[in-house]
Amino acid sequence: MTKPLQALWWLKKGGFRVGPEWDQAHNICQTMEGVKAFDWVHALAHWIEADFGNADYWYRQAGERRTKPSVAEEWAHMVDVLGNKP
């Protein structure tokens, strides 16, 4: 499992809430700032904490946009895309 997928796993394990699992995911994302997949997951982490300005910043850094109406749906989209990358 790639590190961005590990971060996504932690976000889901934490029930898409801020807490120790969120911290694990956020720490993973911070290790590789500037790498698209990490920045994209970083955006979702900040969406979860309702820090929309920061989330939007990380979406821009990743060259992505929020495309789904809920965190859970966005998470599933990210897993699909990142899980199918070579």
Backbone torsions as a table, in degrees:
resi	resn	phi	psi	omega
1	MET	NA	132.2	179.0
2	THR	-70.9	162.0	179.1
3	LYS	-61.3	-43.8	177.1
4	PRO	-60.3	-38.0	176.9
5	LEU	-68.2	-34.0	174.9
6	GLN	-62.5	-42.5	178.5
7	ALA	-61.8	-41.9	177.6
8	LEU	-63.1	-39.6	177.8
9	TRP	-58.9	-45.3	179.6
10	TRP	-61.9	-40.3	179.7
11	LEU	-61.2	-42.9	179.6
12	LYS	-69.9	-41.8	179.5
13	LYS	-57.0	-33.7	179.1
14	GLY	-83.4	7.3	177.8
15	GLY	69.4	26.7	-179.3
16	PHE	55.7	41.2	176.8
17	ARG	-129.2	157.3	175.5
18	VAL	-73.3	132.8	-179.4
19	GLY	173.2	-162.6	-176.7
20	PRO	-61.2	-36.1	179.2
21	GLU	-69.0	-40.1	176.1
22	TRP	-59.5	-43.4	178.8
23	ASP	-59.5	-42.1	177.7
24	GLN	-59.1	-48.0	-179.8
25	ALA	-62.2	-46.0	-178.4
26	HIS	-62.0	-41.8	178.1
27	ASN	-61.3	-41.0	177.5
28	ILE	-60.5	-46.4	-178.5
29	CYS	-61.5	-39.3	-177.5
30	GLN	-69.4	-20.3	-178.6
31	THR	-68.9	-22.5	-176.0
32	MET	-134.0	43.2	177.2
33	GLU	-56.3	139.5	-178.2
34	GLY	98.3	-9.6	175.5
35	VAL	-99.9	125.1	-170.1
36	LYS	-47.2	-52.7	-175.3
37	ALA	-61.3	-40.7	179.3
38	PHE	-66.9	-42.5	-179.8
39	ASP	-65.4	-35.9	179.9
40	TRP	-65.3	-46.3	177.8
41	VAL	-66.4	-35.1	176.6
42	HIS	-58.1	-40.4	177.7
43	ALA	-59.7	-44.6	-179.9
44	LEU	-63.9	-39.1	178.7
45	ALA	-58.6	-42.5	-179.5
46	HIS	-75.0	-27.1	172.5
47	TRP	-62.5	-44.2	-179.6
48	ILE	-57.7	-38.5	-179.4
49	GLU	-86.6	7.8	178.0
50	ALA	63.3	28.5	173.7
51	ASP	-98.3	77.2	-170.2
52	PHE	-67.5	-33.6	176.8
53	GLY	-62.5	-45.0	178.2
54	ASN	-68.0	-40.8	177.4
55	ALA	-59.4	-45.6	179.8
56	ASP	-62.4	-38.0	176.7
57	TYR	-58.0	-47.8	-177.6
58	TRP	-70.9	-32.7	172.7
59	TYR	-60.7	-44.3	179.0
60	ARG	-62.9	-43.4	179.1
61	GLN	-58.5	-36.4	-178.9
62	ALA	-83.2	-8.8	-176.6
63	GLY	71.9	28.4	-177.5
64	GLU	-123.5	170.2	174.2
65	ARG	-131.6	155.5	172.1
66	ARG	-67.5	122.3	-175.7
67	THR	-116.5	-12.3	-176.9
68	LYS	-114.4	154.4	-175.6
69	PRO	-78.3	-13.5	-178.4
70	SER	-136.2	158.4	176.9
71	VAL	-58.1	-45.2	-177.7
72	ALA	-61.7	-40.5	179.2
73	GLU	-71.1	-37.9	176.8
74	GLU	-65.0	-41.2	177.5
75	TRP	-57.9	-47.8	-179.2
76	ALA	-62.1	-39.6	177.4
77	HIS	-62.2	-45.2	179.7
78	MET	-63.0	-43.1	178.7
79	VAL	-60.6	-42.6	179.2
80	ASP	-61.6	-48.8	-177.7
81	VAL	-68.2	-51.0	-176.0
82	LEU	-71.5	-28.0	178.4
83	GLY	-76.2	-15.7	-179.3
84	ASN	-106.5	11.1	177.1
85	LYS	-83.8	140.0	177.6
86	PRO	-67.2	NA	NA
